[in-house]
Amino acid sequence: MNNFATLTECNDFCFSSACKDGDAVFIDPSTQDPVECNVALQNSCPTNYECTYDTLTTGYVCCGATDM
């Protein structure tokens, strides 16, 4: 049992675990999955997002402010 009202709320929380407060993970609109990135490659994330290590998944995801 968890405290999330919907699966979407749960996913939003877990997907953004790597991101700093106020930022969110970039979601691929076609798959609805977080965009994974390569920290060694420049521009592996969309504009206004940066490649960030996620300790929950032990991978890298694109994090950024959603209001830019």
N, C-alpha and C positions, 0 to 999 in steps of 0.2 A: 504494500500500500504506500502511496506517496501523497504529497500535498498539491499536486497539479490538477487543475480542473479538466484539462484536455491534453491529448497527446502532443498537440502543437506547442503548448506551454512547456511541457516536459522537454521536447526536442530543442526548443529555443534556448532553454536554460543549459542543457548539456552541450549543445553545439557551440555555445558561446563561452564555455568554461575556460578556454585559453585566452579570451579577450579581457582587456582591462575594463574597469567599470565605465559604463556609458557607450562602449563599443559592442559590436555584434559581428559574428562570423558572416562572411559572404556566402550566400546560398545560391547554388547553380539553379536558375529558374527552370531548366528542363528536367533535372533529376531530383530537385528539392533536397540535395545533399550538400554538405559544406564543401567549399572549394579547397582542395589540398594544394599546397604550394611547395616550392623548393627554395629554401633560404639562400642557397648558393646562386640562384638565378635571379638576375635583376628583372623586374616587371613580371614576376610570376603571379602577381595579384592585380586586380583592377585598380584604377586610380583611386586614391584616398584609403586604400587598404594596405596592410603590411603583413608579411609572412611571420607568423607567431607560433612558437612551440606550444603544443597542447599536452599537458602531463596526463590528462585523462585517456587520450587515445595514443599517446606517444608518437604523434605525427605533427605535421605543420599545417596550419589553416590560415586563410586570409581574414584578418580582423581589421575593422575600421568603424568610424562613426557613420551611422545610418542617416544622419540629418545633413550631410554635406552635399 
